[in-house]
């Protein structure tokens, strides 16, 4: 007897059809979720770099300056510009400094330096010099093409807080 095992053409076509149906269902979700993923990634990256700058200030017992250039959609930590040319080039089109649907009046509430850019400095103890004119800690806001918003706040004690706008509340 000849016991060869193999797939029939009909079985193979059924599997390909099932994979095609799954792809048709999943593809729109991937496309609509891309702007949300991009802004979330940008917010987390910037927050991570700010936390690393604070740690570096403590480790080296020196001051580390962070400057936000909202006009050109980039920021500088201790003299080095991130993320290359601007936020959109690095994280995809649509990600920029901006308030989105948050209702905030300015995308950067850090005090201005001589260049007119918002800045904060961490000292050797990790404490920030950034103070705001209102009761909230100074913040930098990010938005995307769908007007979603994230904000990164730095308190005077050096705490760094990342929040997402959900509805009308920061969480």
C-alpha positions as CSV (number, residue, x, y, z in Angstrom):
1,X,0.0,0.0,0.0
2,X,1.0,3.5,-0.7
3,X,0.4,5.8,2.4
4,X,1.4,9.3,1.3
5,X,0.0,12.1,3.4
6,X,-0.5,15.5,1.8
7,X,-2.9,18.4,1.5
8,X,-5.4,18.5,-1.2
9,X,-5.8,21.6,-3.3
10,X,-9.3,22.2,-1.8
11,X,-7.9,22.1,1.7
12,X,-5.1,24.6,0.7
13,X,-7.6,26.9,-0.9
14,X,-9.8,26.9,2.2
15,X,-6.9,27.9,4.5
16,X,-5.9,30.7,2.1
17,X,-9.5,32.0,2.0
18,X,-9.6,32.0,5.9
19,X,-6.3,33.9,6.1
20,X,-7.7,36.4,3.5
21,X,-10.9,36.9,5.5
22,X,-8.9,37.5,8.7
23,X,-6.6,40.0,6.9
24,X,-9.6,41.9,5.6
25,X,-11.0,42.2,9.1
26,X,-7.7,43.2,10.7
27,X,-6.3,45.6,8.2
28,X,-8.7,48.6,8.9
29,X,-8.0,48.3,12.6
30,X,-4.2,48.5,11.9
31,X,-4.7,51.6,9.7
32,X,-6.9,53.5,12.1
33,X,-4.7,52.6,15.1
34,X,-1.5,53.9,13.5
35,X,-1.9,57.6,14.5
36,X,-2.6,56.6,18.1
37,X,0.4,54.3,18.2
38,X,2.7,57.0,16.8
39,X,1.7,59.7,19.3
40,X,1.9,57.3,22.2
41,X,5.4,56.2,21.1
42,X,6.6,59.8,20.8
43,X,5.2,60.7,24.2
44,X,6.9,57.7,25.8
45,X,10.2,58.3,24.0
46,X,10.3,61.9,25.1
47,X,9.4,61.1,28.7
48,X,12.0,58.4,28.7
49,X,14.7,60.8,27.5
50,X,13.7,63.4,30.1
51,X,13.9,60.8,32.8
52,X,17.3,59.7,31.5
53,X,18.4,63.4,31.6
54,X,17.4,63.7,35.2
55,X,19.3,60.5,36.1
56,X,22.3,61.8,34.3
57,X,22.2,65.1,36.2
58,X,22.2,63.2,39.5
59,X,24.9,60.7,38.4
60,X,27.3,63.3,37.1
61,X,26.4,66.0,39.7
62,X,25.9,68.5,37.0
63,X,23.1,70.5,35.5
64,X,21.3,69.1,32.4
65,X,19.2,71.5,30.3
66,X,16.2,70.5,28.2
67,X,14.9,72.9,25.6
68,X,11.6,72.5,23.7
69,X,11.6,74.1,20.2
70,X,7.9,73.9,19.4
71,X,8.2,75.9,16.2
72,X,10.5,73.3,14.6
73,X,8.9,70.3,16.5
74,X,12.1,69.2,18.2
75,X,13.7,69.3,21.6
76,X,17.3,69.5,22.9
77,X,18.8,67.7,25.9
78,X,22.2,69.0,27.0
79,X,23.0,70.4,23.6
80,X,21.8,67.5,21.4
81,X,18.7,67.9,19.3
82,X,16.1,65.1,19.2
83,X,14.6,63.4,17.3
84,X,16.8,64.4,14.3
85,X,15.0,67.0,12.2
86,X,11.6,67.0,13.8
87,X,8.9,64.8,15.5
88,X,7.1,64.0,12.2
89,X,10.2,62.8,10.5
90,X,10.9,60.4,13.4
91,X,7.5,59.2,14.5
92,X,5.5,59.6,11.3
93,X,3.4,62.3,9.8
94,X,1.0,64.0,12.1
95,X,2.9,63.9,15.4
96,X,3.8,67.4,16.6
97,X,3.9,69.6,19.6
98,X,0.4,70.9,20.1
99,X,-2.6,71.0,22.4
100,X,-5.0,68.9,20.3
101,X,-8.5,68.8,21.9
102,X,-7.1,69.5,25.4
103,X,-8.3,73.1,25.7
104,X,-4.8,74.2,26.8
105,X,-3.7,77.6,25.4
106,X,0.0,76.8,24.7
107,X,1.8,73.7,23.6
108,X,4.7,74.5,26.0
109,X,4.2,76.1,29.4
110,X,7.9,75.9,30.4
111,X,9.6,79.3,30.9
112,X,11.3,80.7,27.8
113,X,15.0,80.9,27.4
114,X,17.0,83.5,25.4
115,X,16.0,81.7,22.1
116,X,12.3,81.9,23.0
117,X,12.1,78.2,23.5
118,X,10.6,76.6,26.7
119,X,13.3,75.0,28.9
120,X,13.9,73.2,32.1
121,X,17.1,72.3,33.9
122,X,17.7,69.4,36.3
123,X,20.3,70.1,39.0
124,X,22.7,67.6,40.6
125,X,19.9,66.5,43.0
126,X,17.4,65.9,40.2
127,X,15.4,69.0,41.1
128,X,13.9,71.1,38.2
129,X,14.0,74.8,38.0
130,X,10.8,74.8,35.8
131,X,7.9,76.7,37.3
132,X,4.7,77.7,35.7
133,X,2.6,80.8,36.1
134,X,-0.5,78.8,37.0
135,X,-1.0,76.1,39.6
136,X,-0.2,73.2,37.3
137,X,3.4,72.1,36.7
138,X,4.9,73.2,33.4
139,X,4.1,70.9,30.5
140,X,4.9,70.1,26.9
141,X,1.9,68.9,24.8
142,X,1.9,66.5,21.9
143,X,-0.9,66.0,19.4
144,X,-1.6,64.1,16.1
145,X,-3.8,64.4,13.1
146,X,-6.8,63.2,15.1
147,X,-6.3,65.9,17.7
148,X,-5.4,63.3,20.4
149,X,-3.3,64.8,23.1
150,X,-0.6,63.8,25.6
151,X,1.2,66.0,28.0
152,X,4.5,65.6,29.9
153,X,4.8,67.6,33.1
154,X,7.9,68.2,35.2
155,X,7.4,69.3,38.8
156,X,9.9,71.4,40.7
157,X,10.8,68.3,42.7
158,X,11.8,66.6,39.5
159,X,8.9,64.3,39.1
160,X,8.1,63.6,35.4
161,X,4.5,62.7,34.6
162,X,3.1,61.5,31.3
163,X,-0.7,61.8,30.8
164,X,-3.1,61.1,28.0
165,X,-6.2,63.1,27.4
166,X,-9.2,60.8,27.6
167,X,-12.5,62.6,27.1
168,X,-11.9,65.9,28.9
169,X,-9.6,64.5,31.7
170,X,-5.9,63.9,31.9
171,X,-5.2,60.3,33.0
